[in-house]
Amino acid sequence: MKMLMSLALLVGGAICAAERPNVIILYADDMGVADVSCGDAKAKIQTPNIDRLATEGMTFSDGHSSSGICTPSRFAMLTGQHHWRRFHGIVKAFGGPVFEDDEFTIAKMFKQQGYRTACFGKWHLGWDFEAIRKPGLEEKDWPSPDSYDWTKRFPGGPIDRGFDHYFGDGTINFPPYCWIEDDRFLTVPTQPVIKSEPLAGAGNFRPGPMAEDWSPYDVLPTVTEKTVGWISEQTTDQPFFIYLAFNSPHYPIVPNEPFHGRSKAGYYGDFVVETDAMVGKVLAALDAHGLADNTMVVFSADNGAETHAFERLESFDQWSSGEFRGVKRDLYEGGHRVPFIVRWPGRVGAGTVSDEVVSQVDLAATFAAMIDYSIGEDEAIDSYNLLPVLSGEDYERPLRTATVQNTFAGKYALRQGDWVLIDTASGAAKKESASYLQYFGLEDYAKETPGLLFNLKDDPRQAKNLFVKHPEKVERMRSLLRRYVNGERCAPINE
């Protein structure tokens, strides 16, 4: 039986490789799993275009990012290996690349297999700023508009990671504030600091050089417009891979005026609605150019909603994490359980839902199987092939042996079946407010026990700590977690 199943998967993989599907990843920024309406007419944020993807594809109800913050999750998704093997934090303003020069990325893989590759929007994985910094400056003299030679090639970014083309502003709330195309500055940041202007919602910007005509309101519609334009240039004789990383609904909250009041969750909800509209523009472009039937579209997000979700809960009775506890940065489910939808016409059943525990690191092995790329033993070491799940084949459940979650150094969680071990005193990165704990009937565990154990099937809100009740399970899970953290790969070789 297993031999027949393996043969079926190999045949299926060969068919997929022969047809060479296009692939698009649409990646939201700080979006909770319940910020997508999922067809619920009563949801306070309506996302009809993302809902369309779910109606026409598969929704993973237990999908996760690698981290509770953005840079690590993006790195993990693009490399198929968990970020905590290399680092934990984000790339700060004027920070260098997180990649090694010869690092495997899915973009390099697609390019090697004959794909055209493009990246749009938020990068936040570092550039080589030292390559453009003017010599002879002391650290106190920079960063300023005069600290860098903006006419030079800007290395270390998407073009050096396997993408043929890039257009974006780097990171909306980090300098330099300007447009970058490929590995060159399209607009030059000549202003010493970002101009002050009223924002629709909350948020701020790190001080630093800014181009005269740069506006945060332009970022979301512009990167979408550039993506749609690039799609229009594609032909059916060469497949393509697009990674469109939206800046939304990350702070600063800057929905454009036509979207104000379009939700019942304030400007944040309006920003989600505008993000959904941008998803609609990409889907419309695929339809208009006859590309939809041979294009896999993946929609997900880098982590859960920002801590302002607590304020929305009080003001609008809208909780971005749905039935789950936690927000961005947390080891609780709301920090890393994110929207995860895959549409692939003719290959993935329309309107299907999978409760498999899956991670964004799994995209690497999945794409490799689709395009007949043989992953090396030191590549994508934490990535499982999701094709058996997507295609509805029989397979041995669960797909993943276990899944590691992490945001900060030294603090990890391990998911295994219905159980999750949080190997630290609390799953919250910041102290949870008394009103929030009371609202959901939760407890603050930080002072009670050295660890947390929950059964998510019975207790999705993570309200009942079973750590003391099941010491043997705790030790087994902790032992496996230590093996992974100490270097053992999470995925089997050649999966």
Secondary structure, DSSP 8 states (H G I E B T S, - for coil): -HHHHHHHHHHHHHHHHHH--EEEEEEESS--TTSS-TT-TT-SS--HHHHHHHHHSEEEEEEE-SSSSHHHHHHHHHHSS-GGGT--S---TT---SS-TT---HHHHHHHTT-EEEEEEE--S---GGGTB-TT--GGG-SSGGGB-TTS---SSGGGGT-SEEEEEE-TTSS-BS-EETTEESS-EEESS------SSS-------EETT--HHHHHHHHHHHHHHHHHT--TTS-EEEEEE---SSSS----GGGTTSSSSHHHHHHHHHHHHHHHHHHHHHHHTT-GGGEEEEEEESS---TTHHHHHHHH---TTTTS---TT-SSGGGTB--EEEE-TTTS-TTEEEEEEEETTHHHHHHHHHTT----TTSSTT----HHHHHT----S-SSS-EEEESSTT-EEEEETTEEEE-SS-S-SS---HHHHHHHT----TTT-S-EEEETTT-TT--S--TTT-HHHHHHHHHHHHHHHTT--SS-TT-
